Amino acid sequence: MGERSGAGPAMRGDPSAATNGGTADRVILHVDMDAFFASVEVLDDPSLAGLPVIVGGSGRRGVVAACTYEARRFGVHSAMPSSVARRLCPAAVFVDGRYHRYVEESAKLHAIFESVTPLVEGISLDEAFLDVTGSQQLLGDGPSIAAAIRRRVVDDLGLTCSVGVGRSKLMAKLASKVAKPKATASGIEPGAGVVVVPGDEELAFLHPLPIRALWGVGPVTGRRLNALGVQTVGEIAALPPRTLERYLGAAAGAHLAALSRGEDLRPVVADHAAKSIGHEETFASDLWNRDDLRRHLLRMVDASATNLRGSRLAARTITVKLRFADFSLITRSHSMAAPVDASQAIGAVAAALLDSVELAQGVRLLGVSLSGFADPEVGTQLSLDLGGDGADRNDVRPGPGHPGATGRGPDHDGVAAGGPSRLEGPDAEDRLARAHEEAERLQESWGSVTTAIDAIRARYGGTSVGPASLVGSGGPGIRRRGEAQWGPAAPNPPESDGESRGTL
Ligand SMILES: [Mg+2]
């Protein structure tokens, strides 16, 4: 890390001072990097500064992972198909994602967070909640800590972030969004950088916001509420509770009603380890064939399980994710009674989860993630957090390795479909139960062999040994993260020569 040049307060937290008890006087920060992936690309290649840069798959089927504010002026945003982005901003410079660089910068960022408070809950590579209630005595009040973090991020990373300060995660998250720079057709306005929502101004801040600002209000819930004539958060708060519950279901309705009144008691849960390990790929053309899909799935399982064991972890929960040709997304999860780390065991469950999915249309993206980690030797549960909250509709996550990626249903709408996996087909439950038993058996028989395989791979390379069924013509190799993450790149990416770059 670089030298600190700013004069801010000393950035050192005292773990013993951390409190996470009462909620009325909590001070929570939400820190979110500005256009993170794109900013790292500009940092590494200053000739990109001031240009509409898009990180993502430049090919016909690629997706925008992130873009600079110069690109946002044209209406480009994350999760948009690259073909649409190119139409909106023909002069955009497409850059392939370099996941390892984002991880490097993210590690520096998290080191800064950890120096402020032990209560850091990472949401993604570039975003975290910090409970700084116990840090104030040493470091000053919430706004001072927020300002100091921003200075230090500039000094250490050369990048900018926005920080929201409030009494709850909800307020902090909404405030950081307001603190962001704004890109419109007429220009880019710098953001406030830090926005504070004092306790007695929460409702005045919250109620004018559009309903989509709330967690869990995705496109589906949004349309349902719009149909009721509800446009703002304040209008949700004004609805009779029964109405909301009738339209959205009891749990989701009550949850949303509470949020609309600014009630959010969720604590910041410190995580010192990743919450999931996994891999996902977008295919060059949609896949229909179940055998092909299973082969791809087992290859990803093998890579993810190797990664898992390399981290000296085992996982209880296995999640398979599919995105279909129409962009609809489904996830299917299963949790084992005891954690597993053998590829064969994980593969058995993953394959059964895949078999439980109706393939009514072609599959565009397939992924697997492993979570609910335990140390295989101790058997202690480290994390079971698969919460579907914290969803940020403005950022495409780099992979399934984030807490919001799993547990969401077909409509990608946290509230409406956050429940347990729904299995299809008359005997899907039976098949899964059989896979569960088989996985327990495979874990027992492969557990020690796996260690030997990993040792051989470490010595001779990742493709040297693999279960026979996984070996295709190219061996059981896995593409590096970033290569297939956001869809294949175009064979000859157009517009990447920098000749006709962005003017409005
Ligand atoms: Mg961000």
Boltz pocket constraint, residues with backbone or C-beta under 6 A from the ligand:
constraints:
  - pocket:
      binder: B
      contacts: [[A, 32], [A, 33], [A, 34], [A, 35], [A, 36], [A, 126], [A, 127], [A, 395]]
      max_distance: 6.0
